[in-house]
Amino acid sequence: MQGKESAAISRDLAKTISFLLLHLMVGFAVAYAFTGSIAISGGIALVEPCVNAVVFFFHERAWRQGKLSFLDLLLHRKSACSADAPAP
């Protein structure tokens, strides 16, 4: 059982690293297309994933608390912002 679990963790880690590299390359390419600067594009490509990680953390916490409904957020319904409002 531990062999399968270890292999699954290794696969997940490999997928995470490959996605990170892909994300960095796409971010760099898009930033370079807009700026034409290797330095600025490199900075954006490195900073953006860090900002996304922080945003993702708070996004997950908000959803875990059950206070957010994606549809409510899209439709700007008041219940999405109010903790004591009834769910639709």
C-alpha positions as CSV (number, residue, x, y, z in Angstrom):
1,M,0.0,0.0,0.0
2,Q,2.8,2.4,0.8
3,G,4.4,1.8,-2.6
4,K,1.2,3.0,-4.3
5,E,0.8,6.0,-2.0
6,S,4.5,7.0,-2.5
7,A,4.1,6.6,-6.3
8,A,0.9,8.8,-6.2
9,I,2.7,11.5,-4.2
10,S,5.6,11.4,-6.6
11,R,3.3,11.7,-9.6
12,D,1.4,14.6,-7.9
13,L,4.6,16.4,-7.2
14,A,5.8,15.9,-10.8
15,K,2.5,17.2,-12.2
16,T,2.7,20.2,-9.8
17,I,6.2,21.0,-10.9
18,S,5.4,20.6,-14.6
19,F,2.3,22.8,-14.2
20,L,4.4,25.4,-12.4
21,L,6.9,25.5,-15.2
22,L,4.1,25.7,-17.8
23,H,2.5,28.5,-15.8
24,L,5.8,30.4,-15.6
25,M,6.4,30.1,-19.4
26,V,2.9,31.2,-20.3
27,G,3.2,34.2,-17.9
28,F,6.6,35.1,-19.3
29,A,5.4,34.8,-22.9
30,V,2.2,36.9,-22.4
31,A,4.1,39.6,-20.4
32,Y,6.9,39.7,-23.1
33,A,4.3,40.0,-25.8
34,F,2.9,43.1,-24.0
35,T,6.1,44.7,-22.8
36,G,8.9,43.5,-25.1
37,S,11.1,43.5,-22.0
38,I,12.8,40.3,-20.8
39,A,13.4,41.8,-17.4
40,I,9.9,43.0,-16.8
41,S,8.5,39.8,-18.2
42,G,10.7,37.7,-15.9
43,G,9.6,39.8,-12.9
44,I,5.9,39.4,-13.8
45,A,6.3,35.7,-14.5
46,L,7.9,35.2,-11.0
47,V,5.6,37.5,-9.0
48,E,2.3,36.5,-10.4
49,P,2.3,32.9,-9.2
50,C,3.2,34.1,-5.7
51,V,0.3,36.5,-5.7
52,N,-2.0,33.8,-7.1
53,A,-0.9,31.4,-4.2
54,V,-2.0,34.0,-1.6
55,V,-5.3,34.7,-3.4
56,F,-5.9,31.0,-3.7
57,F,-5.4,30.4,0.0
58,F,-8.0,33.0,1.0
59,H,-10.3,31.8,-1.8
60,E,-10.2,28.3,-0.4
61,R,-10.8,29.5,3.2
62,A,-13.9,31.5,2.1
63,W,-15.3,28.5,0.2
64,R,-14.6,26.2,3.1
65,Q,-16.5,28.4,5.5
66,G,-19.5,28.0,3.3
67,K,-20.2,31.7,3.1
68,L,-19.8,31.9,-0.7
69,S,-21.9,30.7,-3.5
70,F,-20.3,31.0,-7.0
71,L,-23.7,31.9,-8.5
72,D,-24.4,34.5,-5.8
73,L,-21.0,36.1,-6.5
74,L,-21.6,36.2,-10.2
75,L,-25.0,37.7,-9.8
76,H,-23.9,40.1,-7.0
77,R,-26.5,38.8,-4.6
78,K,-26.3,40.1,-1.1
79,S,-26.4,36.7,0.5
80,A,-22.9,36.0,-0.9
81,C,-21.5,38.7,1.4
82,S,-23.6,38.3,4.4
83,A,-22.7,35.5,6.8
84,D,-26.2,35.3,8.4
85,A,-28.2,35.6,5.2
86,P,-30.2,32.4,4.2
87,A,-28.9,30.4,1.3
88,P,-31.0,30.7,-1.9
